[in-house]
């Protein structure tokens, strides 16, 4: 079937959506449930309805556009929320390419054997409570206490944010009850890394999506005078952290090459140039595409953390903030996407996604796959985020044709 998306229309949609939440630094600031996001949601609803799709929204604010048919649902989507001062392509590309695909299928009156639904999931970026609020709600995987009593990343109680919207904690927790039986989920996304551009290949076929383990940690020692406490008598919390950061990174780099470990945020207390740090608060995050490596890193890094605290006379505290498991994409989806790349004459490369995506949450319900297009200069989550329109056209056509293979 020789059907193609209309790249000019898709480009127009992306540019229109990219103007909503435009900030003074030239980026897009559209965290879920912000005034800009509410405006973007109304815009998306109008677009879905204009396309002739059947619009619905669930209790978590996930938005859908459906072509009804008997049988299980083939779904494609992503998210339209952004990080503060982010770009206009992360997420938006996947939602609007799915919309364009569905629109073309309706225009060509292609008969389907399965229902086709496009999806835009709430708060993929995790600005509210934890990552993937919308897709986790869709799957019934949310922590009830977090939803009812959690604070957003901006420090506000989540329930106060909800008061400015039509959504409620009860509605969010019940959203999964509206989930249709799924056949498969597909997500087109920018790569957010440099590999495809460096290789000169327009399409990445995602084989694995990394899992993530994220903890808030602290070493607690003793503060003291920086001039009078001899080095050998100190319980310097910062040195515990420094020791751990170096040794844990070295451990991951040598024993689990390809996995990642990052200490991203540090606060020393009392935080004075003349006082030994009595407490070091820090985040520790690691990611891997291998479930075995995830388990080994968790076991060995936290054993090392305890070891260091014993040697240095410190106390180590940690609390799990978020955790996702690595996902292996179903081989039948990888093959289908590759076949469609070949039939369109586009080179493709199998890749691992180091970033998390709604597709990995959806993998709990059905075969879930991803198509990447290059991120020029590997840039994302900044105003400089870009796409090459030619690559987007290729990626969106691969999405359209893979959806038809699954649903028609
Ligand atoms: Zn994204």
Boltz pocket constraint, residues with backbone or C-beta under 6 A from the ligand:
constraints:
  - pocket:
      binder: B
      contacts: [[A, 79], [A, 90], [A, 91], [A, 124], [A, 189], [A, 356]]
      max_distance: 6.0
